[in-house]
Structure formats: C-alpha cells, structure tokens
C-alpha cells in the first residue's frame, strides 16, 4: 500500500496524541521525584525523564506523520479478522496468576509461569501445532526461567530493589 487510507488519519492522530499525553503525564510525575544524585551520578528521576522525553518526541512524530498524509508504505493488516479469545485467556491467565502468586512463590517462579502461559497463548493464536508437546512446555519453562532469574538477581543484588523471593537468601 503506497498511500494511507484517509479514514485512518484520525485514528493515527489519536494514537499519537495518546503517546504524547502519556509522555507529558510521565514528565509531570517526574517533576515530583527527587533529583539528588545517587550511586553512579544520576538521581532517581533520570530514567522517568528519559522515558517521558522519548515518549513525547515519539508522540509528536506520530502526530506529524498522521497529519501529513498518514503512514505510508503500510503492509495490509495480517492475521485473523477477529480476535483469538483462547489466546487472550492464556495471556490474561499468565498476567493474573503472576500478580496473584508473586508474593507466595516468588518473583522468579511467578514470572516464569507468566511467560509460560503467555507464550502458550501466543503459540496457539499463531496456529502452531506442537503446543501440547511436553518438550514445548519444558522449553518455554526453561526460557522463562532463563529470563526471570537474571532479572531478579540484577534488581535484588545490583540495584538493591527488594523483590519477593521464594527464600530469604535473596537468590531464589
């Protein structure tokens, strides 16, 4: 597709406006965060300011692109014409169980479970045939563990941010 559909200009503009407002709201929130420099020379408000500036710039660029003719060279939409609700249920279950179980089974296991269920939902939505194979479940579990464990250790050991663990040692 070489030109944008004129009926898509307003939705594209609204998306840009939403991104812009999110960036501005984050900047407004960052005003109230202390700027005292900590370890490494930056204060706790550094990252919120970086993200808010990035979102604000992206929002402005999206609005400019939408208002100057819309997004060009868009591929036609792919995927099904209707939502795949079973996949939505799998992903939602992963997120809700993560929130419900994080203090009971710890960050690593709850995030691994979230990843496992979300990937299963996405696999099913994509029409993959081997979703019920034990090897797929084990692989997804191990990948989720390989992602969540280093994140947990980085936050708890290097950044000194307390996340719920399974044991009091701080390693699991």
PEWOGI-V309211 format. One record per helix or strand of 2 or more residues. SS is the DSSP state (2 for helix, 1 for strand). FROM is the first residue (numbers start at 1). LEN is the number of residues. Records with the same first field share a line. If there is no record, write none. Layout:
SS: FROM-LEN + FROM-LEN
This chain:
2: 6-26 + 46-22 + 85-41 + 134-25
